[in-house]
Amino acid sequence: MIINMQKLGKSFGILFFWLILIVGIAQSPQSFKYQTVVRDLSGNTLVNQYVSFRISILSGSENGPVVYSEIHNDSTNQYGLVTFDIGQGIAEVGNFSQIQWGTKAYFLGLEMDPAGGNVYQYMGTLQLLSVPYSLHTKTTEGFWAFSQADRDTMTTMPIGMTFFNTTSKKINYYEGTHWYEVNGTCLPQPSQPIAGPDQLNISGVTAMLSANTPSSGTGVWRIVSGTDGFLADSLNPSTIFSGTSGNTYTLSWRISNDCGYLADNVIISFLPFSCGLAFKDIRDNNVYNTVQIGSQCWMKENMNIGQRIDGGVSMTNNGVFEKYCQGNLESNCDVYGGLYVWTEAMQYSTVAGVQGICPAGWHIATDAEWKILEGTIDSQYGVGDPVWDLLDDRGYDAGGKLKEAGTVHWNWPNTGATNSSGFTALPGGARNTDGTFPSFLVSGRFWTSQEDGSNAFRRVLSNTRMDIARNSANKNFGLSVRCLKN
């Protein structure tokens, strides 16, 4: 069976993306085939080239917890084709043989490093619309398997019994008084929900409010280890809450389907974050890459959240994220990010280091944090050097190391640009107070979260210089925003 998938990826295109599911009856192969032809953005096939992939299996949704991930290192052939077995790679998370294929929807996430290293680029996620039959039967080998009619004639069965229903093709569960069907209709419903826990301290990967959970309620959630986490409903798998380690949150839940607690689990998942991985902003599903630079973890793209408004319209504190796009074109925001007046970027706070428009766990870097970045990468002036306290152009080559190399996005000559830091600064220009958009493709201008009297500090990178400028600007200018991990 072959499942076709749409073209994925920004930096590298994929001509086709095939999942070939090997069907077995007697024995269950713990893998399925993957084939792809890899091309660059110019359409050139990458032939006889060493490439590496990270494959992830996500549970419930494309934003769901990763139940399994693995690494594959292989070479394309003379046609640009690469083939490997998912399930037979170098495992990073989980155990492929323990995936319960028949119990819920699963999604396949793909990341690739076309250079064959471990700097993976997020390529996309798709739903596995057809569960590999042989793998599905493998998960049921330890269960009872019988028909709906057989089940209904049974008068006694052990509590917690799980079996594969050959009529409905779903997993059934017996909790002592009632049958439940995972991802299906329960028979029958309990008349009254039983009270569940009001506090969960999450230190593992996943916890569930399940068979003893009321259909709605309020509790306390505290992440006691790791960096981030989210609360999700397995039948409505979009993330509905996120938090940070060490903080305590009051949460409320409502199970979306009144029938079957096992089918309607509310899942609290702990998601570890490692700098260098791409992540999805759960507020709008934009994907951001990250890079470790010295002691700091930065986003590699400019923030692009909000509803676009025309350059001549003022941003206001109206409870809606707003952004400007160069030339009033949304397509420019897709590449260069949004432009924000300082107050909107800060979400109307004046506290240096505030989250502002950044995702949870991130913040708008302070003037001092930008100085650390500059000193970390500059060839002549280190962290703490007095040169970074100066105004206007200073340093030696920090700007060049921050700028994306070449002239795909920067205008010529893009002096000194190497992007050796991995920061990948782009020239989003600015939005003037009169609603015009100057300096597009020739300068990148970034807000800090630090005030300077009635103005605010910023950083400016130029296509004709390899140093970096520090000055302050009117808060009503629209500038780019880069976020720094807390």
Secondary structure by P-SEA (a helix, b strand, c coil): cbbbbccccccccccbbbbbbbbbccccccbbbbbbbbbcccccccccbbbbbbbbbbcccccccccccbbbbbbbccccbbbbbccccccccccccccccccbbbbbbbbbcccccccccccccccccccaaaaaaaaaccbbbbcaaaaaaccccccbbbbbcccccbbbbbccccccccccccccccccccccccccccccccccccccccccbbbbbbbccccccbbbbcccccccccccccbbbbbbbbcccccccccccccbbbbbbbccbbbbccccbbbbbbbbcccbbbbccccccccccccccccccccccccccccccccccccccbbbccccccccccccccccccccccccccaaaaaaaaaacccccccccccccccccccccccccccccccccccccccccccccccccccbbbbcccccccccccbbbbbccccccccccbbbbbccccbbbbbcccccbbbbbbbbcc
